[in-house]
Amino acid sequence: MEVLDIRVVLAPGISLLCALLVFVLGRHDGWRATFTLGAALIKLVLILTLLPGSLEGVVYVYRAFDFPPGIGIAFRVDGLGMFFALVSSTLWVLTTIYAIGYMRDQHDRVRFFGFFALCVSTTVGIAFAANLLTLLLFYELLTICTYPLVIHDETPAALKAGRKYLAYTLAGGALILLGTVLVQHLAGSLAFGTGGLLAGAAGQPLLPLAFVALVAGFGVKACLMPLHGWLPTAMVAPTPVSALLHAVAVVKAGVFGLLRVIYDVFGVELLAGLGYTSWLAALAAFTILAASFAALAQVNFKRRLAWSTISQLSYIVLGAALLTPFAALAAIVHIANQAFAKITMFFVAGAVERTTGRTELRELTGLGHVMPWTMTAFTIAALSFVGVPLFAGFVTKWYLSLGGLQAGAWWVVLLMLASALLNAAYWLPVVYRAWFQPPRGLEPGVREAPLLLLAPALVSAAYVLLLGVSTRVPGMPFSLAEAAVRFVSGIGAAP
C-alpha cells in the first residue's frame, strides 16, 4: 500500500537546512554544535516515525516535480530504503557527537560541518529515491559534498587524494548515467518497483551493456576490485570523514545502488535466467580474499581499516549476486553489521590518535591497560569481523553460507571460513598485544579518551553485540531487514 507523506521529503530536507544554518551562523561553536547535533537527532526521530508503517509493508511516497516526458524527481520509502536510512541516520548521530569532540581546535570547522550535514542529506535522498534518476542525482551530489571533506587538511597528500577520489567517482557517475539512459530506452520507465523494471526486456541486445554500466558505476563507491583504488588513498582525511566514507554514506551508497540494480532494475527472475550475476559473485569473492591479504600487509591502523572495508563491502555484493533468500538477507543485514563494527574501529583509531598520537598498529601494545574502555570497543568490533558467535559478523557469515548452499554454490562456505581466518590473522594479534602485553613508551598520565570520543565508540560497539543477539526481536533493525528482503527481492524472506 502506497501512502503520500511529506516526511519523505522532510528527512533529507532537515540536514539541508542544517547545512545552510551552519554556513550562515556556524562561526560560533555553540550554535554550530547545536545545529549539527539537533538536526541529526530530529532526522533520526523523523525516520523512526516511519518505521512502524514500513515494517507493516506501507510504502511512503512523495513526487517532487516532473521532467518531460514523464521522468521526475520522486521519493519512496520501501523496506530496503528504510533500512539504509535508519542505519545511516543512527550512525550520523554518533558520528556528529564524535566529530564535535575530534574537530575541536581544528581549522575551517564551518566548512567541515556544513558539508558534513550536506552529506547526510544526500545519503537519505539516495535511500528514499523512487527512481533511477533521483538516485543518480543524489549519488552525484554526495560525491560533490564529500570532496571538501576528503581534502579538509589541504596538504599535498589530501589534495592528491581528493583528485583521485573525484576521478574515480565522477567516472562511475558517468557510467551510471549511461546505464540510466539505457534502462529508460529498454523499459520506458525509471521507477523502482517489485520484480524489476526490465522484467519484460529479456533478449534485448542492450541488456548486457546496461548491466555492466550500472554495476561498474556503483561498483566504484562499493570498492569492487579493480575500482577500489581511491579508498586507501582517502585515508589522509580526518577520522570522522573516514568514518563517513567507510560506514555511513559513501561506500554504503555504492552497495545500496547495486542492490537497487539487482532487485529493482533487473529483478531476480530476469538475472537468474540471464546468468549475469555469476561473474559478479566471482568478482566479489575475489575482492573479499584479495583485500584481506592486502590488509595483512598494512601497519597503519586506518589503512588496514580501509582494506578491511573493501573486503567487507563485497559480502553485500556477493549476497545480492547469489539471488537466494538467505543470501539476500545476509546482504541487507550486513549493511548494518559492517557499518556499526567499522565505525567502532574508526572511532577507536581517532581516539587513540588524539589521546596518544599513535597511528600504527604495533603502537597499540598495552593500550588495554591504560585505555580499557576504548580497547574493549575495539575488541568487540574485531571479534565481529572474525565472525565469532553472538557478534553481528557471525550473523552475516551464517546466512551468507546458507544462501550459498541454497544457490548450489558450496564454495561460499569455504570462502566464509577463509575470510574469517584472514580477519582473525590481522585483528586478533592486535587484540592480544593490546591486552596481554605491557604498555611501551607511553607518555606519563595517558588515560582514557575524552568522553565525546569514547561514548560514540562504546554505543556503536554495544550495537554490534545487539545485532548479533537480537535476530528475531520484533521492531529491531533485523526484523526490518527481513521486511526489506520480502519487498525488494520477491523471493521470500528467510525462515
N, C-alpha and C positions, 0 to 999 in steps of 0.2 A: 504494500500500500504506500503510495506517494503522498506526502503532505507538504504544502507550501509553508515555508518557515523562514523568517528574516534572520534567525540565529545563525543560519548557514553562512550569511554574509558578514554578520557581526563578528564571528570568530576570527577571521583574518583581518577584519577592519580594526579591531581593538589594538593590535600590535602596530598597524599602520599609523593610527592616531598617536600611540605612544612614541613612535619614531619622530613624528612631527613635533611633539612637545619637547622631546629631548634635544632635537636640533635647535629649537627656538629658545627654550628656557632651561636647558640642561647644564649650564655652566656652574650652577650651584649644586654641590654634591648631594645635598639632602633632597632637593627636588628631582634630580636625575635618578637617584635610587628609588624614590617614591614612585615616579612614573614607570620605571622599568619593572620593579617588583609588583606594583599594583596591577599593571597590565597583564603580567604573567599569571597572577592569581585569578583575575577576572576571566581571562581566557580559559583557564582550566575549569573554573566553576561553570562557565557557559557550556563548554563541551560536555561536562559531566551531566548537565541537564538534558542533553540529547541521548545520553547513554541508555536509559531505560527503554525508550522507544526503539532504539537501534537493536537492542537485544531481543525485542519482540518482533522484529522484521520491518519496522517502519522505515521508509526511505524519505528523508527530508530533502526538499529541492528548492532552488530559487534561481530564476533566469534573470540575468543582469540586462543584457541587450544583445541584439542580433546583428550579424553582418549578412548582406545578401550573398548567395541565395540560401537562406535558412541555416546559416552557420553562426553561432554566437558564443558569448561568454556565459557559462551557466555553472551552477554549483549543485552538488548532490551528495548527501551523506548516506552511503550504504555501509554495510558491515566492515568491509576492508578499509574504507576511508576513515571510518570512525575509529578503528583500532589504531591506525597510524597517527591520527590526530591526537588521540588520548595519550599514546606513548610520548609523542613529541612535546605536547603541552605539559605533561607531568615533568619530563626531564628539563623543560625550559625553566620551570620554577627553580629547580635545584641548580641549574647552570647559572641562572641570574644571581642567586644568592652567592654562589661561588665566585662569579665574575666581579661582583661588588667588592668582595674581600681581596681577590687576586690583583685587580687592576688599581687598587689604592696607590696613589702617588705615581701612577703611570701617565704618560703623555697622551694628549688627544682623546680623553675619555668621552667627550661629547660625540665625536665621530664614531668611536668604538661602540658605544651603547645605542646610538641612533641606528647604525647598520645592523647591530645585534637584533634590535626589535624588528627591522625590516625582514631579516632572515626568517624569523618565526612566522611573520605574516605570510610570506611566500610559501613556507612549508605547509601551513594549514590550507592555503589555497591549492597546493598540489594535492593534499589529502582529500579535499572536498570538490575537486574538479569533476564536472559532469560529462566532459567530453575530451577528446584528444587535443583539441585546440586550446582549451583552457589549461589543461595540464602542461602543454608546451609553453604557454605564456608565463605561467608562474615558475616553471622549471628554469627558464632562461632568466627571469628576474632574480631567482635565487643565486644564479651564477654571478650576476652583476652585483648583488648586495653582499656576497661573500668576499669578493675580491678585495675591498678595502680592509677587511679583517685579516686576510692572509698576509697582506703587505704592511700590517699595522706598525711593526717596528721600523720599517723603512730602511733597513740595512740592505747592502747589496744582495745578500742571500735571500732576504724576504722579497725584494723586488724581482729577483730571478724566479723565485717560487711562484710569485703572482703571475708572471708572464707565462710560465709553464702551465699553471692552472687554467688560465684563460684559453691558451692554445688548445688544450685537451677538451675542456668543457664546451667551448663555443663550436669546435668541430663536431662534438657529439650532438649539440643542439641542431646543427645543420642537417645531420643525418636524421634526427627525429622529424624535422620539418619535411624532408623528403619522404619519410615513411608516412607522415600525416597526409600529405598530398596524394600518395598512392592509395591509402585507405579510403579517402574521400572519393577517389575515382572508382575504386572497386566496389565500395559498399553504398555510396551515395549518402553517407552519414558519418558523423564522428562521435555520436553519443554512445556512452557506455551502457551496457545492459547485459542481463544474464544470457549466457550462451555464446556470446561473441558477435561483434559487428560483421565479421567476414564469414559467418557460418554458412552462408549460401554461395560463397565465392570459390568453392573447390574447383580446381582445374584452370583457374586464371593464370596466365603466364607471368604476371607481375607479382604474384603472391610471394615467391622466394625473395625477391628484391625488397618488398615491403617488410618482411620478417627480419631480414639481415640488417636493414637500415635502422629499424626501431630497436632491435636488440643491441646493435653496436652503439647507437646513440645513447640509450640508457645505460649500456654497459660501461661507459666511460666513468660515470659517477658511481656505478656499482663496482668498479675496480676489477672487472673481469680481465684477466691477462689476455693479450698484451696491452690493455688500455689503462693500466693501473699507475703508470709512471709518475703522475702528478702528486699522488697522495704522500709517499715518503718525503718528497721534497717540501711539501707544505707544512711539515712538522716544525719549521722555523717560526711559525705563528705562535702567539701567546697560548698558553694551555687552555683557557676557556674556548678559544677558537678551535683548537684541536679537538676538544670535546664536541663542539658544534659540528665539525666536519665528520667525525667518526661515529657519533652516537645519535645525534638529534636530527640533523637536517640533510646535509649534502649527500652522503653516501646512501642514506636511507631513502632519499628521493630517487636515487638510481634504481635500487632494488624494488621500490614501490612501483616505479614506472614499468619495470619488467613484469611484475605481477599483473599490472593492468593490461599489458600487451598479451600475455598468455591467457588470462582468464576473460578479459572483457573485449579485446580487439579480435583475437583469433578464435578463442574458445577451445576448451579441452577436446571436444569431439573432432573438430577440424584438425587440430595439431596431432592428435593421436592417429588420424588417417594419413596425414602428410609425412609424419616422422621427422619433422624439423627439429624437435627438441632433443633428439638423441645426441646430436653433436653439441648442443648447448649443455646437456648433462655432463658430457665428457669434458668439455672446457671448464665447467665449474669444478669437477673433480680434480682436474689438473691444477687449477688455481688454488684449491684447498691445500694440496700437498706442496706445490712449489713455493707458495707464500710461507708455509710453515717452515720449510727448510731455510728460506731466506731469513725468517725471524730468528732462527737459531744462531745465525751469524752476527746478529746485531748486539752491540754492547751498550748503546744508548737507550735509555728507558723509552722515550717517545718513539724512536724509530722501530724498536721491537713491537711496540703497540701498533704502529702503522702497518707493519707486515702482518701482524695478527689480525687486524681489521680486514685486510684484503682476503685472507683465508676465511674468516668467519662470515663475511658477506656472501661468499659462494655457497654456504649452506642453504641460504634462502633461495638462490638461483637454482641450485640442484633440486631442492624440494619442489619448486614450481615446475621444473622441467620434467620431473618423473610422472606428472599427470595422474597421481593417485590420491585418494582422500587422506591417508595418513601423511604422505609427503607434503600435501598442501597444508595440512595442519602444522607440520613442522616448519614449513617456510614462513607461515604467518606469525606463529608464536616466536620464532627466532628474531623477528624484528624487535620484539621487546626483550627477549633473553640476551641478545648480543648488545643491545643498547644500554641496558642497565649495568651489565658487567663491564662493558668497555668504558662507560663514562665514570664508573667507580675507579678504574685503573688510571684514567687521566686526572681525576680529582686527586688521587694519591700522588701521581707524578708531580703535579703542580704544588701540592702541599709540601712534599719533600724538598723540591727545589726552593720554594720560598723560605722554608724553615732552616734547611742545612746548606743550600747552594749546590746540592748534589744532583747530577743528571745521568750518571752511569749506573748500570745495574749492579756492578761489583761494589759500588759505594753504598748499597743498601745493607751491607753486612752489619748485623747487630742492631738495626734500627727498631726491631721489635721490642727491644729493652727500653728504649727512650721514647718511642712513638708507638705505643702498643695499640691504641685505637686506630691510628692510621694504617698500620700494617695488618690489623685484623680485617679492615675493609679490603685491603689488597689481597689477602689470603682467600677471602670469600670469593672474590672475582676470579682469582686464579683457579680455584677448585671448580668453579662453574665452567670455565673454559676447558678444563680437563674432562669434565663430564661426570663428576662424582655424584652419585645418587643423592637426592634431596636438594640439589642445586639446579638452577634454571637450565644450565647447559646440558644436563643429563636428559631433560625432557625433550630437547631438540634432537639429540642423538638417538634417543629411543624411538621417537616417531619417524624420524628420517630413515632409520634402519627398517622399521616396519613398512614404510612407504616403498622402500627399495624392493623388499620382498613381494609386496603387492604388485609391483611392476615387473617382477621376474628378474630384477637386477640385483642378484645376490652380492655383487661386488660392492654395493653401497655399505653393507655391514662391515666388510673389511676396511673400506675407506674410513668409516667412523672410528673403528678401532685404531687404525694408523694415525688418524688425526688426533685422537685422544692421547696416544703415546707421544706424538710430537709436541702437543701442548704441555704435557707433563714434563717433557725434556727441556722446554725453555721457560717454564714458570716455576715448577717445584724446586729446582735448585736455588732460585731466588728466595722462595719462602723459607727454605732450610737455612740459608745464610742469614736471613733477617731475624729468625727466632732462635737458632741453635748455635750461633757464633757470637762472640763478644763484639761490642762496638769498636770501630777502629777510626782513629783520627778525627773524632767529633770535637767540635768546639765546646768548651765548658758551658753548661747551662742549657744545652739543646733539649727541648722537650716537645710536647705535642704541638701540632699545627694550630693556628688560630681557629676559633670556633667557626667563622664564616667559611673556612676551607675544609674543616673536619666534618661539620654536620652534614653537608650535602653528600660527602663520601659515605658516611655511615647510613644515611637514609637510602641511598641507591644500593648499597650492599645489602641492606635489610630486604629490599625489594627483590634482589637476586634470590634470596632464600624464599621469599614469599612466592615467587613464580615457580620455584621448584617443588613446593609442597601443596599449593592451593590449586591443583589442576582441575578440580571439579566444584569449587565453591561458587554458587550462583552469584552473578553480579561482578565477579572478579574478571580481570582482563583476559584470562584464559578462556572463560565462557564466551566472551565477546569474540575471541579468535575463532571459536567453533562456529559462531553465528556468521562470521565473515566467510569461512570456508563454505558453509551451506549456500550463502548468497552468491558468491563470485564464481565458484567452480562448477556448480551444477552437478557435482559428483558425490554429494552427500557428505555429512560430517563423519569423522572417525567415531566409532562406538566407544 
